[in-house]
Amino acid sequence: EEKLDLDELKQRGKRHKRTSRREKQLQQDLAEANAEHSAEKVKRTQSEILKEVFATYFRIFKHHASAPELFPAVLRGLARFAHLINLEIVLDVLASLRDLLARTDPELPLDSSLNCIFTAFTLLTGQGASLDIDPHAFTSPSTPNSNAF
C-alpha cells in the first residue's frame, strides 16, 4: 500500500509539473500579447500627441502677430521635429517662411528672422532634400533683415 501511495505521488508530481509548465507558457504568451497591445497603444498615443503639438505649432505660426513671444519657440519646435512633418505640410511651412522673410515691412525681430532661416534650412534637409527649392530664397538681399546678417 505504501508503494502505491508513492507511485501515486510520483504521478501527481509529474502531472503537476506538466500543468505548471503549461501554465507558465500560457502566462508568458499572455504577457507577450499584452506587451504588443501596450506598445501599439503607446504608438497610437504618441501619434495623437504629436498631431496636437503640430496643430498648436501651426496655429501659432499662422497667427504669429497675436503671440510674438511664442513665435521663436514654435520655430525651434518645427526645426527640431522637422523630420516628422508630412512633406505637403513642409511645402506650406516653407512658403509661409519665405513670405514672412520677404516682407518689406521688417516686423520680425532679428532673432525671429534667424529662427525662420534656421527652420527653413532644417526643413530642407531630410525629407525636404527631395524638394526643388532654392535655399537662397530665404537669405536673399531682398529680405529686410538680411543687412544685419
Salt bridges, closest charged atoms under 4 A:
GLU8 OE2 - ARG12 NH2 2.51
GLU40 OE2 - ARG44 NH2 3.63
GLU107 OE2 - HIS64 NE2 3.78
GLU107 OE2 - ARG103 NH1 3.04
